[in-house]
Amino acid sequence: MPLTSDASGVFPIAPTPFNPDGSVDWHSADRLFEFYHGIGADGTTVLGIMGEAPKLEPEESVGLVKRAVAKMAGKPIIVGVSAPGFAAMRSLARQVMDIGAGGVMIAPPPSLRTDDQITGYYAQAVEAIGGDIPFVIQDYPLTLSVVMTPAVIRKIVMDNPSCVMLKHEDWPGLEKISTLRKFQKEGSLRPISIVTGNGGLFLDFEMERGADGANTGYAFPELLIDVVRLQKAGKRDEAHDIFDAHLPLMRYEQQQGVGLAVRKYVMAKRGILAHDAQRKPGSALSAAAKAEVDYLLNRIAKHDPRAAI
């Protein structure tokens, strides 16, 4: 299913499952994508920053995409193809589209500083992969250190018809969403899907500012689906209530350096992954950290039985 500018809903970032010896756990990968499909995710993103993409061999990367396409038939699979050079980006982008991916996500390299450098980079990236491949802009200045103003994003979108989605991860970023939607209303920006990241920390208000959904990870992606669905239905208080119940764990999971370890630990407890292993170099939770996560799960379970694990 190709990714289009009217895409909406939740596209969970898939963590790459590993065995304790560092090999890819293909059985867990199948189970993970079946889980996403079963809970009603609108697609998924593989080979993202939280998917440990740089640690994978090329054939492993392609193998994960094949499984996602097979297990989530009919839903768009977004593939992170960011790379130091355009040759590698083009090779992976063409391969994954040939096997059924819906589009690719491109993050700017940290070396970009000026507006012209940023817009020029995306123009060159599109030239490299081909203008027939739908792509997502990843706007994540907290990690990538590249600051994109709303005007820069507008120029990238307007200059490149194959740009169909913005993954918005600026922080603070609510005003940026409002500005982009204002551009669209005024007619200076064509319609584009805006989905948000940052572990869902601001999803409650991002939906109210005009986001179409979420493209991020969390140990309970069902919660992200709940918030998006309730906000679209106009059930503001219900959306905030369930969001608030999960917020302490979402905050804990957002810690730099250990966030993926928290997410994998909970997903393993839920039986979605067989192991919470990361491929080296990676982090692991201490006994004290696991106890804290278990405490948070018990508190969430008072409001959401899905956390009673």
Disulfide bonds with the S-S distance in Angstrom:
none
